[in-house]
Amino acid sequence: MQNPKRENIWLNFGFNLILPILILRKGDDWLGDPLSVLLNAPSDGPLVGSFILVLAVLFPIGYGIWDLLRRKRWNIISILGAVSAFLTGGIGLVPGATVEMFAIKEAALPGLFAILTVATLNTKKPLVKLFLYNPDVINVDRVETALEERSAKAKFDRLLAQCTWYIASTFILSAILNYTLARIIVKTEPHINKASFNDEVGSMMGWSFPIISIPCMIVTAFAFWQLIKGIKSHAGLSIEEVLVGAEQVSKNK
């Protein structure tokens, strides 16, 4: 069976974070005058601001669709980026939308994933297998065979349940930090000053990486380390045998 194409992490980072931040924060300076002429509207008016907001959110949405078509598989990071961007655009464009609604939206997505991660634990396709126990990273078939041979499947399932709660905790942490950061930074109501709203959303996105993403990555890394340690213990496999491609790298050294 043909291996799926690997994602370019820099493209993901660029389209889901860097480009939207640049457009939201610098869009008025770079595009305000040309859009003013094109749209026959004031460069600091709501129409130009709305157009810049739409342009910014199109990058993560477009990347999510492109990545799905290219690799023929769902990418959770791209999905989150696309959905979040779509909702951000919606809140920024809907008359009467408020910054409180934006903050709730920022918390709602990770909160929903926290619930789904726990709720799907005992189903045939638990979300934890998408985040941690993923065949793109781990030799799942080899691990499952070794667990069966050692009659250790029940112990491993308990480990997987423990890791599920670690992952759910990262989403809960993300929801809390997202809401707090949004309320601290995004102060301008979108219907009052679209340009200021765009700039504040871009600023929040920039701060979200060190304040939100890094702590969540640390917890996720700890969960993955616990999983690998448990696999070594319960399945009796080395790290090279567990991780996809690790044996080949070891042989080439």
DRENMAR-207921 format. One record per residue (C-alpha): residue in one letter; y, z, x. Coordinates in steps of 0.1 Angstrom, whole numbers, always signed. Layout:
% DRENMAR-207921
R code    py    pz    px
R    A     Y     Z     X
...
***
This chain:
% DRENMAR-207921
R code    py    pz    px
R    M    +0    +0    +0
R    Q   +34    -9   +14
R    N   +56   +20   +24
R    P   +89   +23    +5
R    K  +120   +15   +24
R    R  +137   +45   +40
R    E  +172   +54   +28
R    N  +201   +51   +52
R    I  +215   +86   +51
R    W  +249   +74   +64
R    L  +252   +49   +35
R    N  +244   +77   +11
R    F  +270  +100   +26
R    G  +296   +73   +28
R    F  +293   +60    -8
R    N  +287   +94   -25
R    L  +313  +114    -5
R    I  +335   +97   +20
R    L  +347   +66    +1
R    P  +354   +85   -32
R    I  +374  +112   -13
R    L  +394   +86    +5
R    I  +402   +66   -26
R    L  +411   +97   -47
R    R  +433  +112   -20
R    K  +448   +80    -5
R    G  +445   +56   -34
R    D  +481   +60   -45
R    D  +494   +53   -10
R    W  +470   +24    -3
R    L  +467    +8   -38
R    G  +495   +21   -59
R    D  +520    -8   -54
R    P  +494   -36   -56
R    L  +479   -21   -87
R    S  +514   -15  -102
R    V  +521   -53   -99
R    L  +486   -63  -111
R    L  +486   -39  -141
R    N  +524   -42  -148
R    A  +526    -5  -148
R    P  +544   +22  -128
R    S  +526   +30   -95
R    D  +527   +67  -103
R    G  +518   +63  -140
R    P  +486   +72  -158
R    L  +473   +36  -160
R    V  +473   +32  -122
R    G  +459   +67  -117
R    S  +431   +59  -142
R    F  +423   +27  -124
R    I  +421   +45   -90
R    L  +398   +72  -105
R    V  +375   +45  -120
R    L  +374   +27   -86
R    A  +364   +60   -68
R    V  +336   +69   -91
R    L  +322   +33   -91
R    F  +311   +38   -55
R    P  +284   +65   -61
R    I  +274   +49   -94
R    G  +270   +15   -77
R    Y  +252   +30   -47
R    G  +227   +48   -70
R    I  +219   +16   -89
R    W  +216    -5   -56
R    D  +194   +21   -40
R    L  +171   +22   -70
R    L  +168   -17   -71
R    R  +163   -19   -33
R    R  +137    +8   -29
R    K  +121    +8   -63
R    R  +121   +46   -66
R    W  +143   +73   -79
R    N  +166   +90   -54
R    I  +176  +125   -66
R    I  +207  +127   -44
R    S  +219   +93   -56
R    I  +211  +101   -92
R    L  +231  +134   -90
R    G  +260  +115   -73
R    A  +260   +87   -99
R    V  +258  +111  -129
R    S  +284  +134  -115
R    A  +308  +105  -108
R    F  +303   +91  -142
R    L  +311  +124  -159
R    T  +341  +129  -136
R    G  +354   +96  -146
R    G  +348  +103  -182
R    I  +367  +137  -181
R    G  +395  +121  -161
R    L  +399   +93  -187
R    V  +393  +110  -220
R    P  +425  +121  -238
R    G  +427  +159  -241
R    A  +402  +166  -213
R    T  +411  +197  -193
R    V  +404  +211  -158
R    E  +383  +238  -174
R    M  +360  +210  -188
R    F  +359  +195  -153
R    A  +349  +229  -138
R    I  +322  +233  -164
R    K  +309  +198  -156
R    E  +307  +207  -119
R    A  +286  +237  -127
R    A  +265  +221  -155
R    L  +245  +196  -134
R    P  +231  +219  -108
R    G  +226  +245  -135
R    L  +205  +220  -155
R    F  +185  +212  -124
R    A  +178  +249  -118
R    I  +164  +252  -153
R    L  +143  +220  -150
R    T  +130  +230  -116
R    V  +115  +262  -130
R    A  +106  +247  -164
R    T   +85  +219  -148
R    L   +66  +242  -124
R    N   +34  +242  -144
R    T   +35  +205  -155
R    K   +18  +175  -139
R    K   +50  +165  -122
R    P   +70  +196  -111
R    L  +104  +189   -97
R    V   +96  +210   -66
R    K   +73  +182   -55
R    L  +103  +158   -55
R    F  +125  +182   -35
R    L   +99  +197   -10
R    Y   +63  +186   -15
R    N   +72  +150   -13
R    P   +47  +123    -1
R    D   +76  +106   +18
R    V   +77  +137   +41
R    I   +43  +154   +37
R    N    +8  +139   +39
R    V    +1  +152    +4
R    D   -34  +137    +1
R    R   -45  +152   +34
R    V   -31  +186   +25
R    E   -48  +185   -10
R    T   -81  +176    +6
R    A   -79  +204   +32
R    L   -70  +229    +5
R    E  -100  +219   -16
R    E  -123  +222   +14
R    R  -110  +257   +21
R    S  -109  +267   -16
R    A   -73  +276   -10
R    K   -57  +257   -39
R    A   -48  +288   -59
R    K   -31  +304   -30
R    F   -11  +272   -23
R    D    -1  +270   -59
R    R   +14  +305   -57
R    L   +32  +294   -26
R    L   +46  +264   -44
R    A   +58  +286   -72
R    Q   +76  +308   -47
R    C   +93  +278   -32
R    T  +102  +266   -67
R    W  +123  +297   -71
R    Y  +140  +292   -37
R    I  +150  +256   -48
R    A  +161  +269   -82
R    S  +183  +295   -64
R    T  +200  +267   -45
R    F  +210  +250   -77
R    I  +222  +283   -92
R    L  +243  +289   -61
R    S  +256  +254   -62
R    A  +266  +258   -99
R    I  +285  +291   -92
R    L  +303  +277   -61
R    N  +311  +244   -79
R    Y  +327  +261  -108
R    T  +346  +285   -85
R    L  +358  +258   -62
R    A  +369  +235   -91
R    R  +389  +263  -107
R    I  +406  +272   -74
R    I  +415  +236   -63
R    V  +418  +215   -94
R    K  +449  +228  -112
R    T  +465  +197  -127
R    E  +455  +186  -162
R    P  +444  +150  -160
R    H  +465  +140  -190
R    I  +496  +154  -174
R    N  +495  +139  -139
R    K  +466  +116  -131
R    A  +476  +111   -95
R    S  +477  +148   -88
R    F  +444  +153  -106
R    N  +428  +126   -85
R    D  +441  +141   -53
R    E  +429  +176   -62
R    V  +394  +163   -72
R    G  +392  +144   -38
R    S  +403  +176   -20
R    M  +376  +196   -39
R    M  +349  +170   -29
R    G  +360  +174    +8
R    W  +357  +212    +7
R    S  +324  +211   -12
R    F  +305  +200   +18
R    P  +312  +231   +41
R    I  +314  +256   +12
R    I  +286  +244   -11
R    S  +263  +219    +6
R    I  +258  +237   +39
R    P  +247  +271   +23
R    C  +224  +252    -1
R    M  +209  +232   +28
R    I  +202  +264   +46
R    V  +183  +278   +17
R    T  +164  +245   +12
R    A  +155  +245   +49
R    F  +142  +280   +46
R    A  +121  +270   +15
R    F  +107  +240   +34
R    W   +99  +261   +64
R    Q   +80  +285   +41
R    L   +61  +256   +26
R    I   +51  +242   +60
R    K   +41  +276   +73
R    G   +20  +281   +41
R    I    +3  +247   +45
R    K    -6  +255   +81
R    S   -21  +289   +69
R    H   -39  +278   +38
R    A   -49  +242   +47
R    G   -55  +248   +84
R    L   -35  +218   +95
R    S   -10  +214  +123
R    I   +26  +203  +118
R    E   +17  +169  +132
R    E   -10  +165  +106
R    V   +12  +176   +78
R    L   +44  +156   +84
R    V   +44  +119   +77
R    G   +47   +99  +109
R    A   +46  +130  +132
R    E   +11  +122  +146
R    Q   +23   +87  +157
R    V   +54  +101  +173
R    S   +33  +127  +192
R    K    +9   +99  +204
R    N   +39   +78  +217
R    K   +52  +106  +239
***
